[in-house]
Amino acid sequence: MPVRYTVMPRRTPASMLLAFLLILTALFGLTACGSVQGSWPDGQYAGRVPEPDRVTTRIRDETDNGYLIDVSWTIAEAKDYTRKIKDAGFTRNATEEEQAGVYDYTADDGTVKVSISALPGDNGTININKLQ
């Protein structure tokens, strides 16, 4: 039995470029979704906490008493941020721990409590809460 071949229509460079640009736009849209550089709460309690430098943040949850913020950072960047929040006065009741690739720091300034974490895969959180 003979094999039949069909000829596929030849794509023009312009149509290939358009397809490439559409795919590229979709990929950038997916990676940027929900992650905004400098997305930092401006509420009463968050205003006491310095914003991290050079990391991508996204406010995940906001309540009357605080914020949960997703952060894309390494453990080294989280430790740099720890120094920054210590300099801002968050040193009371402090705990700091690093083990199994996870870094955590928690402290307050008498009014606001800050907890930060860095997890494997350049992920982490910043939790800002009003002290009760």
C-alpha positions as CSV (number, residue, x, y, z in Angstrom):
1,M,0.0,0.0,0.0
2,P,1.6,3.3,-1.0
3,V,2.1,6.0,1.6
4,R,0.4,9.4,0.8
5,Y,2.1,12.6,1.9
6,T,0.3,15.9,2.2
7,V,2.1,19.1,1.9
8,M,1.7,21.5,4.8
9,P,1.2,25.1,3.9
10,R,4.3,27.1,4.4
11,R,4.2,29.7,7.1
12,T,5.4,33.2,6.4
13,P,8.0,34.8,8.7
14,A,5.4,37.3,9.7
15,S,2.9,34.7,11.0
16,M,5.7,32.9,12.8
17,L,6.8,36.1,14.5
18,L,3.2,36.9,15.5
19,A,2.8,33.4,17.0
20,F,6.1,33.8,18.9
21,L,5.0,37.2,20.3
22,L,1.6,35.8,21.4
23,I,3.3,32.9,23.2
24,L,5.8,35.3,24.8
25,T,3.1,37.7,25.9
26,A,1.1,34.8,27.5
27,L,4.2,33.6,29.4
28,F,5.0,37.0,30.8
29,G,1.3,37.4,31.8
30,L,1.4,34.2,33.7
31,T,4.6,34.9,35.6
32,A,3.5,38.4,36.5
33,C,0.0,37.4,37.6
34,G,-0.3,38.4,41.3
35,S,3.3,39.2,41.8
36,V,4.0,42.9,41.7
37,Q,7.3,44.5,42.6
38,G,6.7,46.8,45.4
39,S,3.2,45.7,46.2
40,W,3.4,46.8,49.9
41,P,0.4,47.6,52.2
42,D,0.0,51.2,53.2
43,G,-2.1,50.6,56.3
44,Q,-1.4,51.8,59.8
45,Y,0.6,48.8,61.0
46,A,2.5,48.0,57.7
47,G,3.7,51.6,57.7
48,R,5.8,50.9,60.7
49,V,7.6,48.0,58.9
50,P,10.2,48.8,56.2
51,E,9.6,47.4,52.7
52,P,12.1,44.9,51.5
53,D,14.6,45.9,48.8
54,R,14.8,44.2,45.4
55,V,12.3,41.5,46.0
56,T,8.9,40.8,44.5
57,T,6.0,41.0,47.0
58,R,2.3,40.3,46.8
59,I,-0.3,40.9,49.5
60,R,-2.0,37.6,50.0
61,D,-4.3,38.5,52.9
62,E,-5.3,41.7,54.7
63,T,-7.3,41.9,57.9
64,D,-8.1,44.7,60.3
65,N,-5.1,43.6,62.4
66,G,-2.5,42.8,59.8
67,Y,-1.2,41.5,56.6
68,L,0.2,38.3,55.1
69,I,2.6,39.1,52.2
70,D,4.1,36.5,49.8
71,V,7.8,37.2,49.0
72,S,10.1,35.9,46.4
73,W,13.5,35.9,48.0
74,T,16.5,33.7,49.0
75,I,17.6,33.0,52.6
76,A,20.4,35.6,52.2
77,E,17.9,38.3,51.1
78,A,15.6,37.4,54.1
79,K,18.6,37.7,56.4
80,D,19.4,41.1,54.9
81,Y,15.8,42.1,55.5
82,T,16.0,40.9,59.1
83,R,18.9,43.4,59.7
84,K,16.7,46.1,58.2
85,I,13.7,45.4,60.4
86,K,16.0,45.1,63.5
87,D,17.3,48.6,62.6
88,A,13.7,49.8,62.5
89,G,13.2,48.6,66.1
90,F,11.8,45.1,65.7
91,T,13.9,43.4,68.4
92,R,11.6,42.7,71.3
93,N,10.7,39.1,72.0
94,A,12.9,38.1,69.0
95,T,13.4,34.5,67.8
96,E,15.6,33.5,64.9
97,E,16.1,30.0,63.5
98,E,17.5,28.4,60.4
99,Q,17.4,24.7,59.8
100,A,16.6,22.3,56.9
101,G,16.7,25.2,54.3
102,V,14.1,27.3,56.2
103,Y,14.8,30.6,57.8
104,D,12.5,32.3,60.3
105,Y,12.7,35.6,62.3
106,T,9.9,36.9,64.6
107,A,10.0,40.1,66.7
108,D,7.9,43.1,67.7
109,D,8.5,46.7,68.5
110,G,5.9,47.0,71.3
111,T,3.0,47.8,68.9
112,V,3.5,45.6,65.8
113,K,4.8,42.0,65.4
114,V,6.7,41.0,62.3
115,S,7.4,37.4,61.3
116,I,9.4,36.6,58.2
117,S,10.3,33.3,56.6
118,A,12.4,32.1,53.7
119,L,11.6,28.7,52.2
120,P,13.4,26.5,49.7
121,G,12.7,27.6,46.1
122,D,13.1,31.3,46.8
123,N,9.7,31.6,48.5
124,G,8.7,33.1,51.7
125,T,6.3,35.3,53.7
126,I,6.2,38.4,55.8
127,N,3.4,38.5,58.4
128,I,2.6,41.9,60.0
129,N,0.2,42.0,62.9
130,K,-1.0,44.4,65.5
131,L,-0.1,43.2,69.0
132,Q,-3.1,42.4,71.1
